[in-house]
Each structure stands twice: as C-alpha cells, then as structure tokens.
Amino acid sequence: SQELEQSPQSLIVQEGKNLTINCTSSKTLYGLYWYKQKYGEGLIFLMMLQKGGEEKSHEKITAKLDEKKQQSSLHITASQPSHAGIYLCGADILHGATNKLIFGTGTLLAVQP
Amino acid sequence: DTEVTQTPKHLVMGMTNKKSLKCEQHMGHRAMYWYKQKAKKPPELMFVYSYEKLSINESVPSRFSPECPNSSLLNLHLHALQPEDSALYLCASSQDNTGTRDTDTQYFGPGTRLTVL
C-alpha cells in the first residue's frame, strides 16, 4: 500500500521567516495535493501537482513535485500568522475503478509574531 | 464557488440515539465523500459516491449508513454509535472521480464535530 510521510511533524517559525515542508511517498505519485487545515475545521485546497518537475505558486506559497514524482515540497516565503495551521499532502491511489485520496501524516505550523 | 456545507456543526448523542449528518454542494459535482478524522490524525476515507452510487465503502461498520438522495446531497445516518466514534466528520465533493486529476480535486466542508456519550 502507498504511504505518505511528512516532515517535519511540527514547526515553529518567527513571522517573516521562510520554511519548507516535505512530503515523501513510498510509490510514484500520479496526483499530489496540498491542503491546509485549521484545528477542528475543514480542509482548504491549496494546490495540485501531477507532472514531474512541476511547480505552482499561490501568493507566498510554492509547491514542487520532484522529477521522479516521489517527493513534494511546500515552501512558504515570509511567513505570517495567517499561515499557521496543519498542512496535509494527499495522493490519489486507484481503488478498483475509483480513485481514493490518502493523506500524509501532517505538519503543524505555528508562526510567532 | 467551491463551497461545501455541513450540518450540524456540533452534535452530541447517546449510544442509543439515531441522528444524521448532512452535506450539501451546489457546484454540480458528481462525486461526494465522507471522511472521519480523529484528533491529531489525517482524515480517513469512509465512503465514496460517484454519480449517486456508492463506489467505495472502506469496511465501515454498519452503524454508519450513507445515503445520496441526489447529486447535491449526501447524508450519513448514525445509529448505536460507540464513544470511540467521536471524531470530526468531513464531507467533500469533486467534479467527478475518473482519474483525471483536475476534476478529481476534492473540496471539503467545515466538518461536524461528533461526540458520543
């Protein structure tokens, strides 16, 4: 079965600092999603990557998928308190004729003002 | 608009109660999902409906009964739950579920916090 491992497990940064979260898969990734979750709330879709070497940016968040499609990174530039939350990577896996989404272990980000 | 709504926001129920969770989307999506999330854990898939038909049941106990009355609505009927079923229940929807990444992107609702006493 495919597994997604995220690192670090938790991260505390000073406001204005840059940071990177990694997501490593045990198998080739065919669709990699990044979500953000505030504690006890729903998941907010950030970005989806599917091609090796692909990179996408939205505001101060950049996500990349490596050429081998087994690792993705999420980079936040000049972090702000609004970036705090739990970041989850997710991957599509085939389940019969249907896709299912499995999630990584999560990274808890705190941003100190 | 990528809004998925869920009601109620919070639910407290006894082990003998029957209750239902509701999920609604008006994005024209044809795939809908139920997830269960325990504290400090990632969401775990429970059920997938594709074009109003149940396509995945992740060996969920029968005390959870999903229902998809139409393409916009998804219910989760609860009966004789156990305290360990207390969790955040998340609903999601996607345009479809055909292996095309862009249309498989799932959008989540805010969740229902369920407590079973």
Interface residues (C-beta under 8 A of the other chain):
Chain A: Y30 G31 Y33 Y35 G40 E41 G42 L43 I44 F45 M48 Q50 L88 D92 L94 H95 G96 A97 T98 N99 K100 L101 I102 F103 G104 T105 G106
Chain B: T2 V4 Q6 Y33 K40 K41 P42 P43 L45 V48 S50 S55 I56 L88 L90 A92 N97 T98 G99 R101 D102 D104 T105 Q106 Y107 F108 G109 P110 G111 R113
